[in-house]
Amino acid sequence: MPPRSILAGIGAYLPQRIVSNDELARTVDTTDAWIRERTGIQQRHFAAPHETAVFMATESARAALADAGAQASDVDGIIVATSTPDQAFPATAVRVQAALGATKGFGFDLAAACAGFVYGLSVADCMIKCGQAKGVLVIGSEVYSRILNWADRGTCVLFGDGAGAVFLRAGEGAGSDRGILSTHLHAQGTLGDILYVDGAVGQPDKPGHLVMHGKEVFRHAVTRLAEAVQEALAANHLTAADIDWLVPHQANRRIIDAMGRKLGLPIDRVVITVDRHANTSAASVPLALHDAWKDGRIKRGDLVLLEALGGGLVWGSALVRM
Ligand code: ACO
């Protein structure tokens, strides 16, 4: 029996600077009421110049290792999900490796927008199951404040910065019911133009800003995420009643509520941080997971379903026994 990937530790980092909707409304043509009503967002964290993707990923990784009682020497793989790396290369992951003082194994970045952390969990789980690694850090770290178009009030009010990390440890095989039980990943490239960044280092004179057709993304998000959740439940012969906690991607409170309703899940079993963090893309799921882990809502033994969707479109789920 292949080993299970146990979530041994969870960590997070949020930039010091908190920006309320009212503060944003001083420079953007918007109001606190519009943002709250349409999205549930009340505030977000914005990174200072030194709070880069590498810096925040490293801080969240340190916290995850400490939570697991693990050392840098226990790490033999690092995957960082990010759309906002400090550099095209080397990868954020190898900068984190150096900063932690880890010396073994692999390190690479993964580009799957807001679904990046769930994608990363799936890849790390496969590597642990096939015996390629025993201790893997999976990190989501994003500084979306650097790619927002401040002239587009339809997108710039929606995002925030931050990082979250888990340390996965190969656990026992037969006899253990803890760890990642399943992951399911999907992509539909034909929808690449409803949510994208319009440039990158490979395109001269185009640093790149986020562009989103919000209504279309909203429509696909509700449908695809509900399908992904049903897929995870069916694959594990479970119903929504078996799930202790849903940890959804934190894009919009209305999407989260719609998901909860479709599943018949009471809202007090759904972890919500979008009000305080806004959408932190690949960092949103691990930040939400950390929030409920740290304050004791999510406990060892709980069955937790993670799901996310992002630009691509890409989406997926991970079912975890904590
Ligand atoms: N403040 C005030 N008014 C605004 C703002 C703002 N910040 N933004 C837009 N408006 C106005 C528009 O101009 C429009 O005015 P009009 O009717 O006079 O033309 C009106 O509000 C309605 O705008 P819509 O864009 O139609 O608003 P909608 O109800 O669709 O809400 C939102 C927009 C919140 C973006 C929603 O579509 C949404 O949440 N979409 C999904 C986002 C998402 O899930 N992203 C996930 C992945 S993110 C990733 O992967 C990077």
Boltz pocket constraint, residues with backbone or C-beta under 6 A from the ligand:
constraints:
  - pocket:
      binder: B
      contacts: [[A, 29], [A, 30], [A, 31], [A, 34], [A, 35], [A, 38], [A, 39], [A, 113], [A, 114], [A, 115], [A, 153], [A, 154], [A, 155], [A, 157], [A, 158], [A, 195], [A, 213], [A, 214], [A, 215], [A, 216], [A, 217], [A, 218], [A, 221], [A, 251], [A, 252], [A, 255], [A, 279], [A, 281], [A, 309], [A, 310], [A, 311]]
      max_distance: 6.0
